[in-house]
Amino acid sequence: MIDLLEGVEKNLRSPNPGPLIDYLRKNRPVSMDCKNAKSRKDYEEKLEMIIENEPYFKEAAEHYLTPLVESALGDSTRLLREAVALLRIYKDRSPTINQHEQQDVIT
């Protein structure tokens, strides 16, 4: 959560970012005070609502998160391809799996 707040702060492109940055800095300690799952969830929902309703926060959050999401999707795709390759090797080496089970493993 702290990373998101810092990322949004660094990516703010408001004509007058002062009040928005002050708000983020004031709320950073609040995010660290969330000790249990319910308080964290409540805080995250509040923050999400603020980001969605404040155009400059929303733009900054998207600018910060887009490269992270693209990287994670690229890594996931690579890992899935590697897993499929390993499953194909396993399929070719395993005489105990019948044809039906092999199809389930690959698809």
C-alpha positions as CSV (number, residue, x, y, z in Angstrom):
1,M,0.0,0.0,0.0
2,I,2.9,2.4,0.8
3,D,4.3,1.7,-2.6
4,L,1.1,2.7,-4.3
5,L,0.8,5.9,-2.3
6,E,4.4,6.8,-3.2
7,G,3.9,5.8,-6.8
8,V,0.8,7.9,-7.1
9,E,2.6,10.8,-5.4
10,K,5.6,10.6,-7.9
11,N,3.2,10.4,-10.9
12,L,0.9,13.3,-10.0
13,R,0.5,15.7,-12.9
14,S,-1.8,18.2,-11.4
15,P,-1.5,21.9,-12.0
16,N,-1.5,22.4,-8.3
17,P,-0.3,19.1,-6.7
18,G,0.4,20.5,-3.3
19,P,-3.0,19.7,-1.6
20,L,-3.0,16.2,-3.2
21,I,0.5,15.4,-2.1
22,D,-0.3,16.7,1.4
23,Y,-3.3,14.4,1.5
24,L,-1.2,11.4,0.4
25,R,1.5,12.2,2.9
26,K,-1.0,12.6,5.7
27,N,-2.6,9.2,4.8
28,R,0.7,7.2,4.5
29,P,0.9,6.6,8.3
30,V,-2.7,5.6,8.4
31,S,-1.9,2.8,6.0
32,M,0.9,1.5,8.3
33,D,-1.5,1.6,11.3
34,C,-3.8,-1.0,9.7
35,K,-3.0,-4.0,12.0
36,N,-5.7,-6.5,10.9
37,A,-7.3,-7.6,7.7
38,K,-10.6,-5.7,8.3
39,S,-8.9,-2.4,8.9
40,R,-6.6,-2.9,5.9
41,K,-9.6,-3.7,3.7
42,D,-11.5,-0.7,4.9
43,Y,-8.5,1.6,4.3
44,E,-8.0,0.1,0.8
45,E,-11.6,0.6,-0.1
46,K,-11.5,4.2,1.1
47,L,-8.3,4.8,-0.9
48,E,-9.7,3.1,-4.0
49,M,-12.8,5.4,-3.8
50,I,-10.6,8.5,-3.5
51,I,-8.4,7.4,-6.4
52,E,-11.4,6.7,-8.6
53,N,-13.1,10.0,-7.8
54,E,-10.1,12.3,-8.1
55,P,-9.0,12.5,-11.7
56,Y,-5.4,13.4,-10.9
57,F,-5.1,10.5,-8.4
58,K,-6.6,8.2,-10.9
59,E,-4.3,9.3,-13.7
60,A,-1.3,9.0,-11.4
61,A,-2.3,5.6,-10.2
62,E,-2.8,4.3,-13.8
63,H,0.6,5.8,-14.8
64,Y,2.3,4.1,-11.9
65,L,0.5,0.7,-12.1
66,T,0.5,0.2,-15.9
67,P,4.2,-0.8,-16.2
68,L,3.9,-3.0,-13.1
69,V,0.9,-4.9,-14.5
70,E,2.4,-5.2,-18.0
71,S,5.6,-6.7,-16.5
72,A,3.6,-9.1,-14.3
73,L,1.5,-10.2,-17.3
74,G,4.7,-10.7,-19.3
75,D,6.3,-12.8,-16.6
76,S,3.1,-14.8,-16.2
77,T,3.0,-15.6,-19.9
78,R,6.6,-16.6,-19.9
79,L,6.1,-18.9,-16.9
80,L,3.0,-20.5,-18.4
81,R,4.9,-21.2,-21.6
82,E,7.7,-22.8,-19.6
83,A,5.1,-24.9,-17.7
84,V,3.5,-26.1,-20.9
85,A,6.9,-27.1,-22.2
86,L,7.6,-29.0,-19.0
87,L,4.3,-30.7,-19.2
88,R,4.9,-31.8,-22.7
89,I,8.3,-33.3,-21.7
90,Y,6.5,-35.1,-18.8
91,K,3.8,-36.4,-21.1
92,D,6.4,-37.8,-23.5
93,R,8.4,-39.5,-20.7
94,S,5.5,-40.9,-18.7
95,P,4.2,-44.3,-20.0
96,T,1.7,-44.6,-17.1
97,I,-0.5,-41.8,-18.2
98,N,-3.2,-42.8,-20.7
99,Q,-4.1,-40.8,-23.7
100,H,-7.1,-39.1,-22.0
101,E,-5.1,-38.0,-19.0
102,Q,-2.4,-36.6,-21.2
103,Q,-4.9,-34.4,-23.0
104,D,-6.2,-33.1,-19.7
105,V,-2.7,-32.2,-18.6
106,I,-1.9,-30.2,-21.7
107,T,-5.2,-28.3,-22.1
